[in-house]
Amino acid sequence: MPEVPREFSVVPQHQVIPSATLREIARFIQVFDQVTAREAWQAAARRDAPAIAQSSRPETCFFSAWDFHLPPEGDCQLIEFNDNGSGCLFAAIINALYYEAARLGEKQSIAAPVDFSTFAGHIGDLVEQEASAFFGACPSDLFLILDDAESLRSGKFRREFQLLRDLFHRKGWRAELGCPAETSWDGQQLLFDGQKVAFLVNRSTDFFWQSEDFSAVRRAYESGRVYIAPNPFTYATRSDKRLLEWLSLPNWDDDLGIRPEERQVLSAHTPETHVVGAENLNMLAQRKQDFVFKPLHGFAGRGLLDNAAVGRARLRRLVQHGEGYVAQKWVSKPTMEVQGVSLWADLRVWAYRGKIYNISGRASRRLDRLELTPPGGWLPTYANRPND
């Protein structure tokens, strides 16, 4: 874990998620997976995607994360989906240590989290399942965890990368950390430090690999010889924020193959979302107080626009300059008070092939965006035992 709280703050309090809420979320994730795996959906999602995202790929991201708000007055609402949600290993450590330190085992209503050793073993099993499905057997070549050089040097999750590498080592696999510029393509193999790469865990936020640093990774991807997840195809068909419009509204259901029973689940748990365009500019300007304005390819709250500063002229400039944005209906979050400061909490759920395997939360000092400085930060999160 990084030094706390300078690099990575943890809230000295916890939240408990009702078992009924987690059942709703599990059902939503199953529907999400069904819908986004269909050819009609994928074909529509790739229509405006760059060439690198056009070819269908078999990888399933084992760190897939769904971010929810849990409004006190209604159903849980999906805020966004992440192909490779950061904090998964840290969250497992936080949940286990806090549960023990706060003696939550004395509360019979809270389900105990697994210890980190067991959790790490489960992650290793998921990776092995993915590798075996892709190659037919677990490969002997290098497992490479990839991110940009600055993130590997000083990013808040760099030690999570190290934990993942160590987990791979315990499985008996060769594994390294590296950045895209350190890879090369010899015409047959992706290489890192002279070693052949078989399995690549991609943590980069260059979602469509537009940088020249990704030239070798792009060639390896196009060859189909290297497992890479997430990748431009999974991003275009699952993570791109423009897809939230389709999830939230029924306008395109016939074309996308969304069934009535699936629509009921999707609309119940996805806030109204619109891709900002010339056709809806006036409506969004009139209703701007209802929405949060997010960049299509933003992350970690970057590029978020304050709705007080959004009007027709600002939206028109965004459209004219090709700056892709979505307007997502505002969803409230539960509050807690820590050290005399009001914090707003959310929920992050990790699942693999429809099954939830980890939960966490973040408590922000700001209502309108994530600010995780103390006493805010990552929030120990637990499930109620079933029937509680």
Rosetta blueprint (number, residue, H / E / L):
1 M L
2 P L
3 E L
4 V L
5 P L
6 R L
7 E L
8 F L
9 S L
10 V E
11 V L
12 P L
13 Q L
14 H L
15 Q E
16 V E
17 I E
18 P L
19 S H
20 A H
21 T H
22 L H
23 R H
24 E H
25 I H
26 A H
27 R H
28 F H
29 I H
30 Q H
31 V H
32 F H
33 D H
34 Q H
35 V H
36 T H
37 A L
38 R L
39 E H
40 A H
41 W H
42 Q H
43 A H
44 A H
45 A H
46 R H
47 R L
48 D L
49 A L
50 P L
51 A H
52 I H
53 A H
54 Q L
55 S L
56 S L
57 R L
58 P L
59 E L
60 T L
61 C L
62 F L
63 F L
64 S L
65 A E
66 W E
67 D E
68 F E
69 H E
70 L L
71 P L
72 P L
73 E L
74 G L
75 D L
76 C L
77 Q E
78 L E
79 I E
80 E E
81 F E
82 N E
83 D L
84 N L
85 G L
86 S L
87 G L
88 C H
89 L H
90 F H
91 A H
92 A H
93 I H
94 I H
95 N H
96 A H
97 L H
98 Y H
99 Y H
100 E H
101 A H
102 A L
103 R L
104 L H
105 G H
106 E H
107 K L
108 Q L
109 S L
110 I E
111 A L
112 A L
113 P L
114 V L
115 D L
116 F H
117 S H
118 T H
119 F H
120 A H
121 G H
122 H H
123 I H
124 G H
125 D H
126 L H
127 V H
128 E H
129 Q H
130 E H
131 A H
132 S H
133 A H
134 F H
135 F H
136 G L
137 A L
138 C L
139 P L
140 S L
141 D L
142 L E
143 F E
144 L E
145 I E
146 L E
147 D L
148 D L
149 A H
150 E H
151 S H
152 L H
153 R H
154 S H
155 G L
156 K L
157 F L
158 R H
159 R H
160 E H
161 F H
162 Q H
163 L H
164 L H
165 R H
166 D H
167 L H
168 F H
169 H H
170 R H
171 K L
172 G L
173 W L
174 R L
175 A E
176 E E
177 L E
178 G E
179 C L
180 P H
181 A H
182 E H
183 T E
184 S E
185 W E
186 D L
187 G L
188 Q L
189 Q L
190 L E
191 L E
192 F E
193 D L
194 G L
195 Q E
196 K E
197 V E
198 A E
199 F E
200 L E
201 V E
202 N E
203 R L
204 S L
205 T L
206 D L
207 F L
208 F L
209 W L
210 Q L
211 S L
212 E H
213 D H
214 F H
215 S H
216 A H
217 V H
218 R H
219 R H
220 A H
221 Y H
222 E H
223 S H
224 G L
225 R L
226 V L
227 Y E
228 I E
229 A E
230 P L
231 N L
232 P H
233 F H
234 T H
235 Y H
236 A H
237 T H
238 R H
239 S H
240 D L
241 K L
242 R L
243 L H
244 L H
245 E H
246 W H
247 L H
248 S H
249 L L
250 P L
251 N L
252 W L
253 D H
254 D H
255 D H
256 L H
257 G L
258 I L
259 R L
260 P H
261 E H
262 E H
263 R H
264 Q H
265 V H
266 L H
267 S H
268 A H
269 H H
270 T L
271 P L
272 E L
273 T E
274 H E
275 V E
276 V L
277 G L
278 A L
279 E L
280 N L
281 L H
282 N H
283 M H
284 L H
285 A H
286 Q H
287 R L
288 K H
289 Q H
290 D H
291 F E
292 V E
293 F E
294 K E
295 P E
296 L L
297 H L
298 G L
299 F L
300 A L
301 G L
302 R L
303 G L
304 L L
305 L E
306 D L
307 N H
308 A H
309 A H
310 V L
311 G L
312 R H
313 A H
314 R H
315 L H
316 R H
317 R H
318 L H
319 V H
320 Q H
321 H L
322 G L
323 E L
324 G L
325 Y E
326 V E
327 A E
328 Q E
329 K E
330 W L
331 V L
332 S L
333 K L
334 P L
335 T E
336 M E
337 E E
338 V E
339 Q L
340 G L
341 V E
342 S E
343 L E
344 W E
345 A E
346 D L
347 L E
348 R E
349 V E
350 W E
351 A E
352 Y E
353 R L
354 G L
355 K E
356 I E
357 Y E
358 N E
359 I E
360 S E
361 G E
362 R E
363 A E
364 S E
365 R L
366 R L
367 L L
368 D L
369 R L
370 L L
371 E L
372 L L
373 T L
374 P L
375 P L
376 G L
377 G E
378 W E
379 L E
380 P L
381 T E
382 Y E
383 A E
384 N E
385 R L
386 P L
387 N L
388 D L
